[in-house]
Amino acid sequence: MRANRGNAEKSLPVNREIHHLAEFITQSCGEIDEASIDSDGSVTFRREIFYRHAQGVERFRHAVLKTLMAHEVLHAEISSGEAWQPFTDAPNLTGRSYWFIKLWLA
């Protein structure tokens, strides 16, 4: 996961907590392939896809939100959707097709 490179005294504890929380949700959900922390502190969860599915983004979104609610994690959804790319052998998920949900975690 990417870390915020702000004031080390103020941002490090928050980033550590968010990092551990994002890792816990990733392991608990079973639907998430990758999580990243953006420079603004938001967390993006992604799931790689090979084929588009009707309601696929919505099912992924629901699975992540259900996991957050089951573990009583305070959150605010920023956005969700699909990033479709032509098939490539990209080294990381952001270069391939995926569903995503971007959140603020507390």
N, C-alpha and C positions, 0 to 999 in steps of 0.2 A: 504494500500500500504506500501511496505517496504521503509524505508528511508536509505539514505547513511549515514554511521557513520564516516565521515571524520572530518576535521577541522570544528568545528561548525561555526566559523565566515565566512568562505568562502563557505561552502556547504549548509548551512541552507537556505539562500535566493533562491538559484538555485533550491534546492529540493522543496521548497514551490511553486515556479513558475511551475515547472514540475509537481508536484502533482496536482495543480489546473488545469493545462492544460490537464493532463491525465484524471482527473475527468470530465472536461467539454466535452472532446471528447467521453468518455464512455457514458455520458448522451445524447449527440447529435446524436451518431451513431445509437443506438438501436440494434446493432448486437453484442455488447461486453458484456460479462458476468463478466469479471474480468480484472483489469489492475494492473501491479506491476512495481515498479521502481527498477532496479537492481543496484548493488553496483557501476557499472561503469557509472551510470547515464542514461542508456538506458531504454526505456519503452517497456514492453511487454503487448499487448492486447490479451485476450483469449476469445474463445467462446466454451462452452461445446457442445459436440456432442454425440449422442447415436448410430448413423449409419453413415457409410462412404457414401459420395455422390461424384459422378463424378463432378469435377470442384468446389467442396465445399470449399477447401482452397482458391482457386483463387477468388471465389465470396466473401468470408469473407475479404480477402486482399483488393479487389477492394472497398468494402463498407467502410472500414476504411480509405483507401487512398482518396476516394471521399469526405468523411467527413472532412479530414484534408485540402484538397484543397478548399472545399467550405468555410471554415473558415480561409483560407489563413495562415495556420500554416506551418512554414518551418519545413521540416523533411527529414531524410535520412533513407531509409530502410536498415536494417541489414540482416534480414532473415525472412522467413515465412514457415509454414509447418503444419504438423499434428502430434500430440503426441497421439498414440493409446495405451490404457491400457485395459486389461480384465476388465469386469464390476466389480466395487467395490462400496462400500458405503463410499468412502473417504470423510473426512470432508472438504477438499478444492479442488479446481479445478485441481491443479497440480497432484493430485492422480487419476484423471479420464481422459477420452479422451477429447481432445480439439484441435481446430485449433488455431494457433497463428501467430502474426506478431510482430517482434521486431524492434524498431525504435529509432533513435535519434530525439528528438524534440527540436526546437529552438524558 
